Structures are given as structure tokens and as C-alpha cells.
Amino acid sequence: MTVEKSSAEIVEADRFSGIAMVALGEEVIHKRRDGPDSADQNNHVDGRFRVGSLAKQFTAVASMQMIEAEKLRPRADSDQSGS
């Protein structure tokens, strides 16, 4: 199944509205927009997104992964130097 066919099926089942991009290394091999981004505006593949607090979840996961890999050491007092 191709990326195009797979994404079309998800959209037709009304399970996705947004932008999908697939890259292989530096090359973008699939870029598509589907559905509205709000009640009055269509998605655009080169549009801007208002992600709000969504980025906090990614930061939390990345921080925990770095702590587990011992690349980041949490401190009780953030005013202390990192020694």
C-alpha cells in the first residue's frame, strides 16, 4: 500500500484532518493536506500551526529520555550550578 492510498483511506474514514509529510533523509517524498484546520479555514501544506502547550509534552519526554541515558541530571534547586 502506498503512502498516498493509506492517507486517503484515513481521511475518507474521517479519522484525520491536517498535514502529513514523509521524508527519506533530506528528501520529502510525500506532502499532503486534508480537511480544515478550523471551522472556517482549510489546511495548507506550508501553513503555520498554533501548537500552544503541545510542545511541553515533547519536552517532557525528551527530558526523561536524557535523564535515563544519564545525559541530563535533574536538580531540586534550579538556581544551583550544574556541577
Phi, psi and omega in degrees: 000135180278163177299318181299314181293318180298314180292324178297320180295320179294318179294315180298329178279004179060038179250004181206137170217117182162209183241137175235134177224134177238130179235148174240101188067234179270353185266125175280119182255349178205131178213120186211148174238145180215139174072178181276153172269346174202181184296336186237012184215135178277152174292151174229137183298335179251021181282171177260152182239142175264097185271343177053232184276002181301324182297335180300324179295318179293320178297318179297315180296314180298319179297315180295322177295321178291324176295315179298325179276005181057034175260351179219134180245117180290148179232146178290323182246112184287352178277349180284151177287161186275040179268000000 
